[in-house]
Amino acid sequence: MILVEGGETVVRDAVASDAAGIAAIGRRAFPELHKDVLDESMIELVVAQTYSLAGLRACIDLCARSEGAHFLIAERAGALVGYLHYDSVGPEPELHRIYVDPGQKRAGIGSALLREHHARLPAGGSCILMVFAANQVAINFYRRHGLQVERRVDAVEFYREHAGVDFPPDTPPLPALVLRFTSAAR
């Protein structure tokens, strides 16, 4: 358990019983953050395929058993207020998702999660993160935390390949960026 942000936020590894709280945040935060980027049917599809309780519990369990993975949660006053999911299962290590309860935004929670994530990466290790090109607020946040734009991608194809989201075949491409973080050699 890691205390950060002046003792107000606790960042720890998620356990299966955290799945309902993670799902609740994801089901609120994902639509709110992407309402100007994705149409409602795409938002519903992503949420349905990535925030089932069984799927989250399996993901938390996989991260707990894997050396190159972690699923972190942030708590304030005992309430789950944010989470971060990272693993090395795909083509390269990837920070899949980081979300904060919409009512707790700009309170240092996302920064606390990223600091703990970065601290857990091996010296000189790196990971990627996909963000929608239109989400300038998120891009600026990640840049402040040392991530650099690496390349442009189609978010629909990236989600299919990296998150297993099954979009309809006629889904139009969505511009996105892959950002990379590389930890300092220790």
N, C-alpha and C positions, 0 to 999 in steps of 0.2 A: 504494500500500500504506500503510495507516494502522496505526501501533502504538498500542495502548491498554492500559489496565489494567496499568500498571507494566511494560510491555514483555513481558508474558506472552501477550497475545492479539493476533493480527494480523488486521485486517479488510481484506478486499480484494474486488475484483470477481471474481465467479465466471467460470470458463472451462469449456468443454464437458467437459474431463477431470474436473471436480469432480462431474459428475452422479451417478456411482455413490456417492460419499460422501454427497451430499445425499439421494439415495434411501434409503440405509441409515439415516440419521438419521430421515427422515420416516416410514419404515416402522416404526420403533421408537417415536418420540416421539408421533406422532399417535394411535396406539391407546392408549398409556399416559395421555396427557392427556385423552382423551375417553371412557375406559372407563366412567365414571360418568354420562356425558351421552348417549352414543349406543349403540345396540345393536350387537352384533358385525357383523351384516350391513351396517349403514350404514358402520361403520369400514372394513370390507373394501372396500366400494364406493368410498369416497373415496380410500383408499390406492391401489387399482388404477387409478383414473382420473387421479390427480394425481402419481404417483411412478414412471411408466415412464421408462426412461432416454432414450428418443427424445423424449418429451414434455419432460423436464427440459432436455435439450440444446437443443431448439427454443426453450424459454422463456429460457434463458440467452443464446442468440444474439439473440433479439428484444430483450431488455433491453440487450445490448451495443450494438445498432444504434440504439436509441431514445434520444432526448434526455430524455424524461420517464419513464425507467425505470432500475432497477438491480436486480441480483441479487447480493447480497453473501454472502460466507462469512466465518466466523471460524475461525482456526486457533490451536492451542496445540501447541507443540513439534512443528510440522509436520503435526499431525493435524487434519482437519476436525472441528469441534466444534459448529458452528451455522451457520444461514443465514437470510437475509431476502430476500423477493421483493416488489418494488414496481413498479407501472407505472401508466400513464395511459391504458390502452386502453379501459376501460369508461366508464360514464357520468360518473365522476369519478376522480381519482387515488386509488389504493387500495393499502394494504399488505396483500397477499394472505396471506402466511404468514411467520412467524418461529418457528423451532424450534431448540432446543439439544439436543445429545446428552443423553439422560436421566441418564447417569453424570456429567455436567458441570453439572447444574443448580445454581443459586445461587452461581455462580462469577464473575458479572459479564459473562458472554458475551452474553446477551440485551440487557443494558444497553449494551454496547459496540456491538452491531449497531444498536440504535435510535439511539444518539448519532450514528453515522455517517450513518444514513438521514436523520435530522433535519437534519444539517449540509448534506446535498445538496439539500434542498428549497429552492426559491426563496423569497426574502424575502416574507412574507405568504402563502405557499403553504400549502395544506392537503391532507390525505388522510384517508381513512376506513379503518376496520378493523372486521370483524365478529368478534364473540366470543360464544360460547354464554352465555346469561344465568346458567346454573348454574356457570360457571367463575369463581368469585369470586377465586381466586388470580391468574388472568390479568387480570381487570378491575382488581384492585388494582395489579398490575405496570404496566399501561398508564397508569393514573391517575398513578402516581408519575412517569411520563415525559411528563406533560402532555396525555394524551388525555382527552377529556371525552365522557361519554355523550350522544349526540345523539338517538337514537330506538330503538324496539323494532322488530324484524323477525322474520320466520319464516326460520330458518336454511336450511331445505330450499329454499325459493324463492330466497333470496339465493345459495346455492351454485349453483343452476341458472343464474341470471342472470349471476353474476359469475365463477364458476369453471368453468362448463360441465359440472358434475357431473350426470349423468343418473340421478336417483333414480326408482324405480318410481312410477307415478302415484298409488298409494294410500298413499304415505309420509306419516305424520302430521306436522303442523307441529311445529317445535322452537323454543322461545323463544330469541331472540338479541338482542344489542345492537349497534348501530353506534356506534363511538367515532370521534371526530375529533381530529386534531392540526392545529394551525395554527402555522406558524413565525412567529417574531417579525419585524417589519419591521426591516430593517438600515439 
